[in-house]
């Protein structure tokens, strides 16, 4: 799996958009970008994923650059409950075994 | 569906003891993973399995063993527990080849070795 790089921490005011960047410059053509978040010490929770088109669901939007070397997770109206560690990983959707290694993620602190 | 179920949720071990962390999933997923997470740190992959009878090492396999005799179960065995194995352990599963490829996690097992 391609390695990802994320800033260690970010702050965001409640009600504002939180934009979390991720670099994955060695991503392969068949690898998807996945985002997860971990609140306190719970098991990580899936947020969204995409291949090359931008994606949106009820939780967030994912913007992937045209060269696919980086992406941004957008939480459009952050709330205090969005305070968590956010992990970006890249992995193939099919095919051979995927080790699925996580980096250290970005710790997002949403404040009043 | 119960998803991914881990037992026990909490356990205290003495140095040198052994134990097995249980993980079972009812989603017919082919891939299963064990991670450990030390306080304030990210997830580190211990072992993973791509199907019944097939397992492979992750980043930090020393001191652990796994088996995958069925699709549903992926137990993690700790032999000769050491204080360095104090951590939260997460089991996860996904289906490679079908669906979204979303990784489902259990609630974690908190292990303390004294």
Boltz contact constraints between the chains, C-beta under 6 A:
constraints:
  - contact:
      token1: [A, 41]
      token2: [B, 88]
      max_distance: 6.0
  - contact:
      token1: [A, 43]
      token2: [B, 90]
      max_distance: 6.0
  - contact:
      token1: [A, 43]
      token2: [B, 105]
      max_distance: 6.0
  - contact:
      token1: [A, 43]
      token2: [B, 106]
      max_distance: 6.0
  - contact:
      token1: [A, 43]
      token2: [B, 107]
      max_distance: 6.0
  - contact:
      token1: [A, 43]
      token2: [B, 108]
      max_distance: 6.0
  - contact:
      token1: [A, 44]
      token2: [B, 105]
      max_distance: 6.0
  - contact:
      token1: [A, 46]
      token2: [B, 102]
      max_distance: 6.0
  - contact:
      token1: [A, 93]
      token2: [B, 101]
      max_distance: 6.0
  - contact:
      token1: [A, 94]
      token2: [B, 97]
      max_distance: 6.0
  - contact:
      token1: [A, 97]
      token2: [B, 50]
      max_distance: 6.0
  - contact:
      token1: [A, 99]
      token2: [B, 45]
      max_distance: 6.0
  - contact:
      token1: [A, 101]
      token2: [B, 45]
      max_distance: 6.0
  - contact:
      token1: [A, 102]
      token2: [B, 42]
      max_distance: 6.0
  - contact:
      token1: [A, 102]
      token2: [B, 43]
      max_distance: 6.0
  - contact:
      token1: [A, 103]
      token2: [B, 42]
      max_distance: 6.0
  - contact:
      token1: [A, 104]
      token2: [B, 42]
      max_distance: 6.0
  - contact:
      token1: [A, 105]
      token2: [B, 42]
      max_distance: 6.0
